[in-house]
C-alpha cells in the first residue's frame, strides 16, 4: 500500500498465508507428550461469504473438492453459519493431519479462485485441560494463538500465555496479543 492509497483511503485486503497451517501437525506432538493435550477430532475454517454468482460458483467447486478430500481421509464435513454472517466448514476426523490437510485444501482453493481475502481463521480443538483448548490460525497474519474459554465470555489468559511461551519455537505465534481473537461460539 502506497502513500496515495493511505491519503485516499484505499486499501487492498491481504491474501491469506495458509502455508503455516501445517505447523500445528508438528506442534501436536509437543501438545500431546509435554502438555497432555490431545486433538479432539474437530477443526473448522471460517470465512465471509459473498452473494456474488462468482463466489457461489467457485464455492460449489470448493465444496466438491472438500468432499473429495474428506472422503479420501475418512473425514466428515458440515457447513454452518453464525450470527455474525460467517460461514464455517467444520471437519470431524480423529487425525490432526487430516483436519489440517482438509483446512489447507479449502483455503488454497478459495485463494486460487480469488476469494482468499474472505478467509478469517482456522480453529482446531484440543482436550486435556479443565476447559477445551483451541488453537486459532489467523490467515491474514499467518500466525497462531491459543484460546481457552473459561465460562461466559471469559478466557483463561494465564494458561493461554503459558501455552504461548511453551510453543513459540514450534508454532508461528501471533506476538500482538490484541489480535488474539476469541471465538466463543465456534462450532467445534
C-alpha positions in Angstrom: 0.0 0.0 0.0 1.5 3.3 -1.0 1.1 6.9 0.1 -1.7 7.5 -2.4 -3.7 4.6 -1.0 -3.3 6.0 2.5 -4.4 9.5 1.5 -7.4 8.4 -0.4 -8.5 5.6 1.9 -8.0 2.7 -0.5 -6.8 -0.5 1.0 -6.2 -3.8 -0.6 -7.2 -6.8 1.5 -4.2 -9.1 2.1 -4.2 -12.6 0.8 -4.1 -15.4 3.3 -1.0 -17.1 4.4 -2.1 -20.7 4.6 1.4 -22.2 4.4 2.0 -22.0 8.1 -1.2 -24.0 8.8 0.8 -27.3 8.8 2.9 -26.2 11.8 0.1 -27.4 14.0 0.8 -31.0 12.9 4.3 -31.0 14.2 3.3 -29.0 17.3 0.7 -31.6 18.1 3.5 -34.0 19.3 4.6 -31.5 21.9 1.0 -30.7 22.8 0.4 -34.4 23.5 3.6 -35.5 25.1 4.6 -32.4 27.1 1.3 -30.7 27.8 -1.2 -33.6 27.8 -3.4 -32.0 25.1 -4.9 -34.4 22.5 -6.7 -33.4 19.3 -10.5 -33.6 19.9 -11.2 -34.6 16.3 -12.7 -31.3 15.2 -11.5 -28.3 13.2 -13.1 -25.6 11.1 -12.4 -22.8 8.6 -14.4 -19.5 9.0 -14.9 -17.2 6.0 -17.1 -14.4 5.0 -19.4 -15.5 2.1 -20.3 -13.2 -0.7 -23.6 -13.2 -2.5 -22.0 -12.8 -5.9 -22.6 -15.5 -8.5 -18.8 -15.9 -9.0 -18.4 -16.7 -5.3 -21.3 -19.2 -5.3 -19.9 -20.9 -8.4 -16.4 -21.1 -7.0 -17.7 -22.4 -3.7 -19.6 -25.2 -5.4 -16.2 -26.3 -6.8 -14.6 -25.9 -3.4 -17.5 -28.0 -1.8 -16.8 -30.7 -4.3 -13.0 -30.6 -3.5 -13.6 -30.6 0.2 -16.0 -33.5 -0.1 -13.4 -35.4 -2.1 -10.6 -34.7 0.3 -12.8 -35.6 3.3 -13.8 -38.8 1.7 -10.2 -39.7 0.9 -9.2 -39.0 4.6 -12.4 -40.6 6.0 -13.5 -37.3 7.5 -17.0 -35.9 7.9 -17.7 -32.3 6.8 -20.5 -30.0 7.9 -21.3 -26.4 6.9 -22.7 -23.9 9.4 -23.4 -20.2 9.6 -23.1 -18.0 12.7 -24.9 -14.9 13.9 -22.1 -12.6 12.6 -22.6 -13.6 8.9 -19.6 -16.0 8.7 -19.8 -19.5 7.2 -17.9 -22.4 8.8 -16.7 -25.6 7.2 -16.4 -28.0 10.1 -14.3 -31.1 9.7 -14.6 -34.1 12.0 -11.7 -36.6 12.0 -9.6 -38.2 14.8 -6.3 -37.5 12.9 -4.9 -34.0 13.2 -3.1 -34.4 9.9 -6.4 -35.0 8.1 -8.1 -32.0 9.8 -5.2 -29.7 8.8 -5.0 -31.1 5.3 -8.7 -30.5 4.7 -8.5 -27.0 6.0 -5.5 -26.2 3.9 -7.2 -27.7 0.8 -10.2 -25.4 1.4 -8.1 -22.3 2.0 -5.9 -22.9 -1.0 -8.8 -23.5 -3.4 -10.6 -20.3 -2.2 -7.4 -18.4 -2.7 -6.9 -19.8 -6.1 -10.4 -18.8 -7.1 -9.7 -15.2 -6.0 -11.5 -15.3 -2.7 -8.6 -15.7 -0.3 -9.4 -12.3 1.3 -12.7 -13.8 2.6 -10.9 -16.2 4.9 -10.9 -15.3 8.6 -9.5 -18.1 10.6 -9.0 -21.9 11.1 -9.7 -23.3 14.5 -8.7 -26.7 16.0 -9.9 -28.1 19.3 -7.7 -30.0 21.8 -8.8 -31.6 25.1 -6.9 -32.5 28.2 -7.3 -29.4 30.5 -10.3 -28.4 32.6 -11.6 -26.4 29.6 -11.2 -27.1 25.9 -8.2 -25.6 24.3 -8.4 -24.1 20.8 -5.6 -23.2 18.5 -6.7 -20.5 16.1 -4.9 -19.6 12.9 -5.4 -16.1 11.5 -5.0 -16.3 7.7 -4.2 -12.6 7.2 -1.3 -12.6 9.7 -0.1 -16.1 9.1 0.1 -16.7 12.9 -1.4 -18.9 15.6 -2.7 -18.2 19.1 -4.2 -20.3 21.9 -7.8 -19.7 23.1 -9.2 -21.2 26.3 -12.8 -20.2 27.0 -13.4 -20.4 30.8 -17.1 -19.6 31.0 -19.4 -17.0 29.6 -17.3 -14.5 27.6 -14.3 -15.2 29.8 -11.0 -16.8 28.9 -8.0 -18.2 30.8 -5.4 -15.7 29.8 -2.8 -17.1 32.2 -3.0 -20.5 30.6 -3.0 -19.0 27.1 0.2 -17.1 27.8 1.8 -20.3 29.3 0.9 -22.2 26.0 2.4 -19.3 24.0 5.7 -19.5 25.9 5.9 -23.3 25.5 5.0 -23.4 21.8 6.7 -20.3 20.4 9.6 -22.3 19.0 7.2 -24.7 17.1 4.3 -22.5 16.0 4.4 -19.0 14.5 2.6 -17.4 17.4 0.9 -14.0 17.0 3.0 -11.6 19.0 0.4 -8.9 19.2 -1.9 -10.1 22.0 -4.6 -7.6 21.0 -5.1 -9.7 17.8 -5.8 -12.9 19.8 -9.4 -13.1 18.6 -11.8 -15.0 20.9 -14.2 -17.3 19.1 -16.5 -18.3 21.9 -19.3 -19.7 19.6 -17.1 -21.6 17.2 -18.9 -24.8 16.1 -16.0 -27.1 17.1 
